Amino acid sequence: MAQNGYITLQYWEVAASALLLVITAGLALLFQAGLARSLVWVAARMVAQLLLVGLVLKFIFEATNLWITLAAATVMAGMAMREVMRRQQRPLAGVWRWLPGSASLLFIGVLAVLYAQLVVLRPEPWHAPRQLLPIFGMILGNSMTGITLGLNAITEAATRERAAIEARLLLGCTRWQAIRPFAAQALRTALTPIMNAMAAAGIISLPGMMTGQILAGAPPVEAVKYQLMIMFLIAGVVGLAALAAMIGVIWRLTDERHRLRQDRFAQVG
């Protein structure tokens, strides 16, 4: 049903869109793939989560209160930081488990969303949740993967290439010079997902923000502008936050005497 320039969906229409998933679950059950129950469970969980989020966002958007908006953003940031910490294959010991990846994501992500709100979009008020929360969520969600990949790449290199790094140190290289080639490769790894997304945008796929705005009735050219903005922000956050996180890891895994400190990894098992 068309309303106010965009198509509204009835609940039965949303349920009808799940037909292909139901067929998939039925085929999985028929072939005894062991996936039917999991498919049904994750689908039901997704419905519950999104309906709850929809109700919460409705309240936040109507309130347009600075403190309520900041509270919601804090919850989002906390969950993102937790995911970055949990996805590390070789985390650092102690509080350093949180600091490089999670802290850099939070700091650079907050700067990026403030820049978008105060310089680019300039909504009134500046903390308007209808703009701030979706942009913050897209920045956090899309940046987590790149930062985690970068962290895992540099910590894996510090373990796998230990002999090469220590040989460079013995030859007189500083800790930064010894690890720099592996840090460069880790940065490339961190940026690969967003670079692939940027390369495919508009040719292979229509990105999510652009698609959502077009479905909501926005002119395609305006939707493209918003998509470009968010892609630039995400790429900047991934690059800067991944670089800051890797510098923190390198600083922690070495000392002032330019020695590699494997003992500063968390003990696994």
C-alpha positions, 0 to 999 in steps of 0.5 A: 500500500502506497502512503506518503510516497513510500510503500507500507506493509501489512503484517500478513505481507511481511509474513508472506515474504518468509515463504521462501525461508519456510520452503528452505526449512522444509527442504532442510528437514526433508534432507535431514540437514539438521538446519530446520530448527536453527532456521526457524529459531534464528528467524523467530529471534530476528522477528522479536529483536526487530519488533522490539527495536522498532518500538524502542526507536519509535519512542526515541524518535518521538522523544528527541531527547539528548540524554535518551539518544546518548543512552541508546548510542552508548548501548550500541557502542558497548555491544560493538566494543564487546563484539570486537573483543570477543572476535579476537583470536589472540587477545592481549592479556588484562584490560588490554584485551579491550583497549586497542580495538574497542577503544579505537572503534569507539573514539573514531566512530564517535568523532565520525558521527559527530562530524556527520551531524555537525558538519555534513547533515546539520539536523535541528537539533544536532542530536536528532536521533532519526539521523544520529542513531542509524548513522552511528549504527551503520558505522559501528556495524560495518567497521567491526569486521574490518577492525577485527580482521586487522587486529587478528592479522597483526596478532597472528603475524606477531606469532607466526613471524616471530623469528623474522621479527626478532631477527630484524630486532637483532639486526638493529631495527626498532620495534616499529621498523621490525613489524611495519611490513606485517602491519601494512599487510594487516591494514590491507586486510582490514580495509579489504571488506569496505574496499570490496563494498565500495567497488561493487556499489552501484554495479553489482549491488545497491547498498542498504542505505541507498535502497532504503531511501529509494524504497521510502520514495527519495529521488535516486540521486539524493539516495546516492548522495547519502550512500556516498556519505556513509561509505566514505565515513565507514571507510575512514573509520575502518582505516583510522581505527584499525591503524590506531588499534594496530599501533596499540597492539604493536606498542603493547607486544614490544617494550622500550628495549625493542623486544617482542613480548609474547608473554603479553598475550592472554593465556588460552585454554 
